[in-house]
Amino acid sequence: MSVLSILGTTSDSGKSTITMALSKIIHDRGISVSPFKAQNMSNNSAVCDDGSEIGRAQYLQAECINIPTSYRLNPILLKPQGKGYSQLVLNGRVYETIHARDYFQKMDFLKPFVDDAINYLLSNYKLVIAEGAGSPVELNLMNRDLSNIYVAERFNSKIILVADIERGGVFASIYGTYHLLPESLKSNVIGVIINKFRGDIQLFGKGIEIIEKDFGLKVLGVIPYQPINIDMEDSLSIRNYSQKNKDIKIRGAIIRLPHISNYNDMDPLILDEEIHIDWINNYQNLQSYDFILIPGSKCTIKDYIWLKEIGLADEILKQSSKMKIGICGGYQMMFEKLSDPDCIENDKPVELDGLSYVPGKVTFQKNKILRRRKYNLFHYNLRGYEIHCGITDSQLELGYREENILGTHIHGIFENNEFRRDIFKAINPNYKGNWSYQELKIEKLQLFIDLVEKSLDMKYILSKVVDH
């Protein structure tokens, strides 16, 4: 049993997708493997097979190789709430809301959770691929770094560095990261992956020579830039998404809330060639759109106040003839009242008027609802999951639909092909939607995985990380 650490020379270097690809490539060669991330910071999360909550990236990585999902893949999850505070999810359950400075005082308390999770995986898989977080050499944070240095040192892992060439400064980021690593770890670095390369790779020959001869690091491969637009992990990824619309039938406005969460709900819309979407993060007239969608939020109250303050709430109400869709936090904003007496989602107790599309009141509670199952809703059998602290009248807990108002607590609702097709056909009868999200998702992920396998020296990598 062994551990391979995937460490980025910068944030958003592509660690998550490379961890996914390597897991699938190695799994397909008959070697039992599991992805892992000690501590993740993301408001994109998923409900696991065991009913726990982990980062969405780790869920996708496990889903790709069809292994059971549990909190052990991501024992520590921080969900940012603003002003330095985050919700701490420990072993898949909400533990507390904590400020960053207090969190950093908990390292000795948290390390056993990391150890227990990775030791369990090592007892069940031959290889654990441990994704890092951000940069491993933030010098002021290295002694409080659980995902990078702690795992690498504690489990004597082999290390692959991932460098994002698209953002520039790739040589400095590789050289600096390697030389700032603790001396004990430098010999564990088996090489570097150059990620997100645009253009003719043959023109980077001199670059490879510099890294290998002058830096003394093997280049394991150069991966061409290929956006996936599936399960984007953080807000940086939203900026990079791309659409390939061929025959636009419908235009949608998606409100980019300050604390937006689980925006992977939008993946089927981004991939749909008949739907064009725009992310809206400031006031503007929404008359030109066919539907307006309010997505999930980690801080529903705060984001709803923001929506009102910038005038978008009034603008949404003004568009009475447009289809309005709310998912999770966005659904909660559609109610008549939002109440937070115990300061679950706000700094102080508050009750305020919502958009009033849905009758009744949402009350926020400490115990988070986590469910993954099939739902009988809107006369469909829908697959999806719930992650929410807001509770409503029991008859409206799952969702509400009337004329041009659609709201639900269920994430992943547009992954249900028949439901998605019917909803958008109601907006425009010329919309076809004759495609399967699941099939397209598998196809796109496999195309990326094949690209990675073709680009990397897998024989060399396996010789370094798999015990024989």
C-alpha positions as CSV (number, residue, x, y, z in Angstrom):
1,M,0.0,0.0,0.0
2,S,1.3,3.5,-0.9
3,V,0.2,7.1,-1.1
4,L,0.7,9.4,-4.1
5,S,0.3,13.1,-3.4
6,I,-0.8,15.4,-6.2
7,L,0.4,18.9,-5.3
8,G,-0.3,22.1,-7.3
9,T,2.2,24.8,-7.8
10,T,-0.8,27.2,-7.7
11,S,-4.5,27.1,-6.8
12,D,-6.7,25.9,-9.6
13,S,-3.8,24.2,-11.3
14,G,-6.0,21.2,-12.1
15,K,-5.2,18.9,-9.2
16,S,-8.8,17.6,-8.9
17,T,-9.2,16.6,-12.6
18,I,-5.7,15.0,-12.7
19,T,-6.5,13.1,-9.5
20,M,-9.7,11.9,-11.2
21,A,-7.9,10.9,-14.4
22,L,-5.0,9.1,-12.7
23,S,-7.5,7.3,-10.4
24,K,-9.4,6.0,-13.5
25,I,-6.3,5.2,-15.5
26,I,-4.8,3.2,-12.7
27,H,-8.1,1.6,-11.8
28,D,-8.5,0.4,-15.4
29,R,-5.1,-1.3,-15.1
30,G,-6.4,-3.6,-12.4
31,I,-4.9,-1.8,-9.5
32,S,-7.2,-0.9,-6.6
33,V,-7.0,2.8,-6.0
34,S,-8.9,5.5,-4.0
35,P,-8.9,9.3,-4.2
36,F,-8.5,11.3,-1.0
37,K,-8.3,14.9,0.2
38,A,-7.6,15.5,3.8
39,Q,-9.1,19.0,4.0
40,N,-11.1,20.7,1.3
41,M,-12.6,24.2,1.2
42,S,-15.6,24.3,-1.1
43,N,-19.3,25.1,-1.0
44,N,-19.8,22.4,-3.7
45,S,-20.5,19.2,-1.8
46,A,-22.3,15.9,-2.3
47,V,-24.1,13.3,-0.1
48,C,-22.3,10.0,0.0
49,D,-23.5,6.4,0.1
50,D,-23.2,6.4,3.9
51,G,-25.2,9.6,4.2
52,S,-22.2,11.8,4.9
53,E,-21.1,15.0,3.2
54,I,-17.9,15.5,1.3
55,G,-16.4,17.8,-1.4
56,R,-18.0,17.4,-4.8
57,A,-14.6,16.8,-6.4
58,Q,-13.8,13.8,-4.3
59,Y,-17.3,12.4,-4.9
60,L,-16.8,12.7,-8.7
61,Q,-13.3,11.0,-8.4
62,A,-14.8,8.0,-6.6
63,E,-17.9,7.9,-8.9
64,C,-15.6,7.6,-11.9
65,I,-14.1,4.4,-10.6
66,N,-17.3,3.1,-9.0
67,I,-16.0,2.7,-5.5
68,P,-18.2,3.4,-2.4
69,T,-18.4,7.0,-1.3
70,S,-18.0,8.0,2.3
71,Y,-16.5,10.7,4.6
72,R,-13.2,8.9,4.5
73,L,-12.5,10.3,1.1
74,N,-12.6,13.9,2.5
75,P,-12.7,13.8,6.3
76,I,-12.5,17.6,6.8
77,L,-14.6,20.0,4.7
78,L,-14.7,23.8,5.2
79,K,-17.7,25.6,3.7
80,P,-17.0,29.3,3.6
81,Q,-19.6,31.7,5.0
82,G,-17.8,35.0,4.8
83,K,-15.9,37.3,7.2
84,G,-13.4,34.5,7.9
85,Y,-16.0,32.1,9.1
86,S,-16.6,28.6,7.7
87,Q,-18.9,25.7,8.6
88,L,-16.6,22.8,9.6
89,V,-17.9,19.4,8.4
90,L,-16.0,16.7,10.2
91,N,-16.3,13.1,9.1
92,G,-19.2,14.1,6.9
93,R,-21.3,15.9,9.6
94,V,-21.5,19.5,10.7
95,Y,-19.3,20.0,13.7
96,E,-19.3,23.8,14.2
97,T,-19.0,27.2,12.6
98,I,-15.5,28.4,13.2
99,H,-13.3,31.4,12.4
100,A,-10.0,30.8,10.4
101,R,-7.8,31.8,13.3
102,D,-9.6,29.3,15.6
103,Y,-9.5,26.6,13.0
104,F,-5.7,26.9,12.8
105,Q,-5.5,26.2,16.5
106,K,-7.2,22.8,16.0
107,M,-4.5,21.1,14.0
108,D,-3.6,18.6,16.7
109,F,-7.3,17.8,17.2
110,L,-7.9,17.3,13.4
111,K,-4.8,15.3,12.5
112,P,-6.2,12.0,13.9
113,F,-9.3,12.3,11.7
114,V,-7.0,12.5,8.6
115,D,-4.9,9.6,9.9
116,D,-7.9,7.4,10.6
117,A,-9.4,8.1,7.1
118,I,-6.3,7.5,5.1
119,N,-5.3,4.4,7.1
120,Y,-8.7,2.9,6.4
121,L,-8.3,3.6,2.7
122,L,-4.8,2.1,2.8
123,S,-6.2,-1.1,4.4
124,N,-8.7,-1.4,1.5
125,Y,-6.8,-0.1,-1.6
126,K,-3.3,-0.7,-2.9
127,L,-2.9,3.0,-3.8
128,V,-4.3,6.2,-2.3
129,I,-4.1,9.3,-4.5
130,A,-4.1,12.3,-2.1
131,E,-5.0,15.6,-3.7
132,G,-3.4,18.6,-2.2
133,A,-5.0,22.0,-1.6
134,G,-3.8,25.3,-3.0
135,S,0.0,25.6,-2.9
136,P,2.0,23.3,-0.6
137,V,4.6,26.0,0.1
138,E,2.6,28.8,1.7
139,L,5.4,29.4,4.2
140,N,3.3,31.0,6.8
141,L,0.8,28.1,6.8
142,M,3.0,25.0,6.2
143,N,2.8,24.0,9.9
144,R,-1.0,24.1,9.7
145,D,-1.3,22.4,6.3
146,L,-3.2,19.1,6.5
147,S,-3.7,18.3,2.8
148,N,-0.2,18.9,1.4
149,I,2.8,18.7,3.7
150,Y,1.2,16.8,6.6
151,V,0.0,13.9,4.4
152,A,3.2,13.8,2.4
153,E,5.4,13.7,5.5
154,R,3.1,11.5,7.6
155,F,2.7,8.8,4.9
156,N,6.0,9.3,3.1
157,S,4.1,9.7,-0.1
158,K,5.5,10.0,-3.6
159,I,4.8,13.5,-5.0
160,I,3.7,14.8,-8.4
161,L,3.7,18.5,-8.9
162,V,1.0,20.0,-11.2
163,A,1.8,23.3,-12.9
164,D,-0.8,25.5,-14.7
165,I,1.0,26.9,-17.8
166,E,-2.0,28.9,-18.9
167,R,-1.7,31.5,-16.1
168,G,2.0,32.2,-16.9
169,G,5.1,32.0,-14.7
170,V,5.2,28.2,-15.0
171,F,9.0,28.0,-14.6
172,A,9.1,30.1,-11.5
173,S,6.2,28.3,-10.0
174,I,7.8,24.9,-10.5
175,Y,11.3,26.0,-9.4
176,G,10.0,27.9,-6.4
177,T,7.6,25.2,-5.2
178,Y,10.2,22.4,-5.4
179,H,12.9,24.4,-3.6
180,L,10.6,25.6,-0.9
181,L,9.5,22.0,0.0
182,P,10.9,20.5,3.2
183,E,14.2,18.8,2.4
184,S,12.8,15.5,3.5
185,L,10.2,15.6,0.7
186,K,12.3,16.8,-2.2
187,S,13.6,13.2,-3.0
188,N,9.9,12.0,-3.0
189,V,9.1,14.3,-6.0
190,I,8.9,11.9,-9.0
191,G,8.2,14.7,-11.5
192,V,6.0,17.5,-12.7
193,I,2.9,17.6,-15.0
194,I,2.5,20.7,-17.2
195,N,-1.3,21.3,-17.4
196,K,-3.6,23.4,-19.5
197,F,-1.2,23.9,-22.4
198,R,-2.6,25.7,-25.5
199,G,-1.0,25.5,-28.9
200,D,1.7,23.3,-30.4
201,I,3.3,21.1,-27.7
202,Q,6.4,20.6,-29.9
203,L,7.2,24.3,-29.3
204,F,7.6,23.6,-25.6
205,G,10.5,21.2,-26.2
206,K,13.0,23.8,-24.9
207,G,10.8,24.3,-21.8
208,I,10.9,20.6,-21.0
209,E,14.7,20.6,-21.4
210,I,15.1,23.5,-18.9
211,I,12.9,21.8,-16.3
212,E,14.7,18.5,-16.7
213,K,18.3,19.6,-17.1
214,D,18.4,22.9,-15.1
215,F,15.8,22.1,-12.4
216,G,16.5,18.4,-12.2
217,L,12.8,17.4,-12.3
218,K,11.4,14.9,-14.8
219,V,8.5,16.2,-16.9
220,L,5.9,13.5,-16.7
221,G,3.9,14.9,-19.5
222,V,2.3,18.1,-21.0
223,I,-1.5,18.0,-21.0
224,P,-3.3,20.2,-23.6
225,Y,-6.0,22.5,-22.3
226,Q,-9.4,20.9,-22.4
227,P,-12.2,22.4,-20.3
228,I,-14.6,19.8,-18.9
229,N,-17.4,22.0,-17.4
230,I,-18.5,19.2,-15.1
231,D,-18.4,19.4,-11.3
232,M,-16.5,22.6,-11.1
233,E,-15.0,22.7,-7.7
234,D,-14.7,26.4,-6.9
235,S,-15.7,29.9,-8.0
236,L,-12.4,30.2,-10.0
237,S,-13.7,27.5,-12.3
238,I,-17.0,29.3,-13.0
239,R,-14.9,32.0,-14.7
240,N,-13.4,29.4,-17.0
241,Y,-16.5,27.5,-18.2
242,S,-17.3,27.6,-21.9
243,Q,-20.4,26.8,-23.9
244,K,-20.6,25.5,-27.4
245,N,-24.1,26.5,-28.4
246,K,-25.1,25.4,-31.9
247,D,-28.8,26.1,-32.0
248,I,-29.9,28.4,-29.2
249,K,-33.6,28.0,-28.3
250,I,-33.6,29.3,-24.8
251,R,-31.6,32.0,-22.8
252,G,-31.3,31.7,-19.1
253,A,-30.0,34.1,-16.4
254,I,-28.3,32.4,-13.4
255,I,-27.8,34.6,-10.4
256,R,-24.3,34.3,-9.2
257,L,-24.8,34.7,-5.5
258,P,-21.9,35.8,-3.3
259,H,-22.0,32.5,-1.4
260,I,-23.2,30.3,-4.3
261,S,-23.0,26.6,-3.6
262,N,-23.5,23.4,-5.5
263,Y,-23.4,25.2,-8.8
264,N,-22.8,21.8,-10.4
265,D,-26.6,21.8,-10.6
266,M,-26.0,24.0,-13.7
267,D,-23.8,21.4,-15.5
268,P,-26.6,20.0,-17.7
269,L,-27.5,23.6,-18.7
270,I,-23.9,24.5,-19.6
271,L,-23.6,21.4,-21.7
272,D,-26.9,21.9,-23.5
273,E,-26.3,23.2,-27.0
274,E,-29.8,24.7,-27.2
275,I,-29.5,26.7,-23.9
276,H,-27.4,29.7,-23.5
277,I,-26.8,30.9,-19.9
278,D,-25.3,34.1,-18.5
279,W,-24.1,34.4,-14.9
280,I,-25.6,37.5,-13.3
281,N,-23.7,39.1,-10.4
282,N,-24.9,42.7,-10.5
283,Y,-28.1,44.6,-11.3
284,Q,-29.3,44.4,-14.9
285,N,-32.5,44.2,-16.8
286,L,-33.6,40.5,-17.2
287,Q,-36.2,41.1,-19.8
288,S,-34.2,39.4,-22.6
289,Y,-34.1,36.0,-20.7
290,D,-36.5,33.1,-21.0
291,F,-35.9,31.9,-17.4
292,I,-34.2,33.2,-14.2
293,L,-32.6,30.7,-11.9
294,I,-31.5,31.3,-8.3
295,P,-29.1,28.5,-7.3
296,G,-28.0,27.1,-3.9
297,S,-26.4,29.3,-1.3
298,K,-24.2,28.6,1.7
299,C,-25.6,31.7,3.4
300,T,-29.2,32.0,2.2
301,I,-30.2,35.0,4.4
302,K,-27.1,37.0,3.5
303,D,-27.4,36.3,-0.2
304,Y,-31.1,37.2,-0.2
305,I,-30.3,40.5,1.5
306,W,-27.6,41.1,-1.2
307,L,-30.2,40.3,-3.9
308,K,-32.5,42.9,-2.5
309,E,-29.9,45.5,-1.9
310,I,-28.6,45.5,-5.5
311,G,-32.1,45.6,-6.9
312,L,-32.1,42.1,-8.5
313,A,-34.9,40.9,-6.2
314,D,-37.2,43.6,-7.5
315,E,-36.0,42.9,-11.1
316,I,-36.9,39.2,-10.7
317,L,-40.4,40.1,-9.4
318,K,-40.8,42.5,-12.3
319,Q,-40.4,39.7,-14.8
320,S,-43.8,38.2,-14.0
321,S,-44.1,36.3,-17.3
322,K,-40.7,34.6,-17.1
323,M,-40.0,31.1,-15.7
324,K,-38.5,31.4,-12.2
325,I,-36.5,28.4,-10.9
326,G,-35.0,28.1,-7.4
327,I,-32.8,25.3,-6.2
328,C,-32.1,24.7,-2.4
329,G,-31.2,28.2,-1.1
330,G,-32.7,29.8,-4.2
331,Y,-35.9,27.8,-3.4
332,Q,-35.9,29.1,0.2
333,M,-35.7,32.7,-1.1
334,M,-39.0,32.1,-2.9
335,F,-41.0,31.6,0.3
336,E,-43.1,34.3,2.0
337,K,-40.8,34.4,5.1
338,L,-37.3,33.4,6.0
339,S,-36.6,33.0,9.7
340,D,-33.2,32.4,11.4
341,P,-33.8,32.7,15.1
342,D,-30.7,30.7,16.1
343,C,-28.2,32.5,13.8
344,I,-27.5,29.5,11.7
345,E,-27.2,31.5,8.4
346,N,-26.9,35.0,9.7
347,D,-24.8,37.0,12.3
348,K,-27.9,37.8,14.4
349,P,-31.5,36.5,14.7
350,V,-33.6,37.7,11.8
351,E,-36.9,37.2,10.1
352,L,-37.6,38.8,6.7
353,D,-40.0,38.7,3.8
354,G,-39.0,36.5,0.9
355,L,-40.0,36.8,-2.8
356,S,-43.4,35.3,-1.8
357,Y,-43.8,33.0,-4.8
358,V,-44.2,30.0,-2.4
359,P,-46.6,30.1,0.6
360,G,-45.2,29.6,4.1
361,K,-42.0,30.1,6.0
362,V,-38.4,28.7,5.9
363,T,-36.8,28.2,9.3
364,F,-33.1,27.5,9.7
365,Q,-32.1,24.7,12.1
366,K,-28.7,23.5,13.3
367,N,-29.2,19.9,12.2
368,K,-28.5,19.7,8.4
369,I,-30.7,17.4,6.3
370,L,-28.5,15.1,4.2
371,R,-30.3,12.6,1.9
372,R,-29.6,10.9,-1.5
373,R,-32.4,8.9,-3.0
374,K,-35.2,8.8,-5.6
375,Y,-37.9,11.3,-5.1
376,N,-41.5,11.2,-6.3
377,L,-42.0,14.9,-7.1
378,F,-43.8,16.8,-9.8
379,H,-45.2,13.5,-11.1
380,Y,-41.7,12.3,-11.9
381,N,-39.3,9.8,-10.2
382,L,-36.3,12.0,-9.8
383,R,-32.8,11.0,-8.7
384,G,-31.0,13.6,-6.6
385,Y,-29.8,14.6,-3.1
386,E,-30.5,17.2,-0.4
387,I,-28.1,19.3,1.7
388,H,-29.9,22.0,3.6
389,C,-30.5,23.5,7.1
390,G,-33.7,25.3,6.1
391,I,-37.0,23.5,6.8
392,T,-40.4,24.3,5.5
393,D,-44.0,23.1,5.7
394,S,-43.7,19.3,5.3
395,Q,-45.9,19.4,2.1
396,L,-43.5,21.8,0.5
397,E,-40.2,20.4,1.8
398,L,-39.2,18.8,-1.5
399,G,-40.5,21.4,-3.9
400,Y,-43.2,23.6,-5.3
401,R,-44.5,24.1,-8.8
402,E,-47.2,26.3,-10.2
403,E,-47.5,28.0,-13.6
404,N,-44.1,29.6,-14.2
405,I,-42.7,29.0,-10.6
406,L,-40.5,26.0,-9.9
407,G,-38.6,25.5,-6.7
408,T,-37.0,22.5,-5.0
409,H,-34.5,21.4,-2.3
410,I,-33.3,18.6,-4.6
411,H,-29.9,19.0,-6.1
412,G,-29.1,17.4,-9.4
413,I,-32.7,17.8,-10.6
414,F,-31.7,18.7,-14.2
415,E,-29.7,15.5,-14.5
416,N,-33.0,13.8,-14.9
417,N,-33.3,13.9,-18.6
418,E,-37.1,13.6,-19.1
419,F,-37.8,16.2,-16.4
420,R,-35.3,18.6,-17.9
421,R,-36.6,18.2,-21.4
422,D,-40.2,18.7,-20.3
423,I,-39.4,21.9,-18.3
424,F,-37.6,23.6,-21.1
425,K,-40.1,22.4,-23.8
426,A,-42.7,24.3,-21.7
427,I,-40.6,27.4,-22.1
428,N,-40.0,26.9,-25.8
429,P,-41.9,24.1,-27.7
430,N,-39.1,24.1,-30.3
431,Y,-36.6,23.0,-27.7
432,K,-35.6,19.3,-28.4
433,G,-33.4,18.2,-25.5
434,N,-33.0,14.8,-27.0
435,W,-29.8,13.8,-25.2
436,S,-28.7,12.1,-22.0
437,Y,-26.7,14.0,-19.5
438,Q,-25.3,10.8,-18.0
439,E,-24.0,9.6,-21.4
440,L,-22.5,13.0,-22.3
441,K,-20.9,13.3,-18.8
442,I,-19.2,9.9,-19.2
443,E,-18.1,10.7,-22.7
444,K,-16.6,14.1,-21.7
445,L,-14.8,12.7,-18.7
446,Q,-13.5,9.8,-20.6
447,L,-12.2,12.1,-23.4
448,F,-10.2,14.0,-20.7
449,I,-9.0,10.8,-19.1
450,D,-7.8,9.5,-22.4
451,L,-6.1,12.7,-23.1
452,V,-4.3,12.6,-19.8
453,E,-3.2,8.9,-20.3
454,K,-1.9,9.8,-23.8
455,S,0.0,12.8,-22.5
456,L,1.7,11.2,-19.4
457,D,4.5,8.7,-19.0
458,M,2.2,6.2,-17.1
459,K,4.8,3.4,-17.2
460,Y,7.3,5.6,-15.3
461,I,4.6,6.9,-12.9
462,L,3.4,3.4,-12.0
463,S,7.0,2.2,-11.5
464,K,7.4,4.8,-8.8
465,V,4.2,4.6,-6.9
466,V,2.9,1.0,-7.0
467,D,4.6,-1.6,-4.9
468,H,5.5,-4.7,-6.8
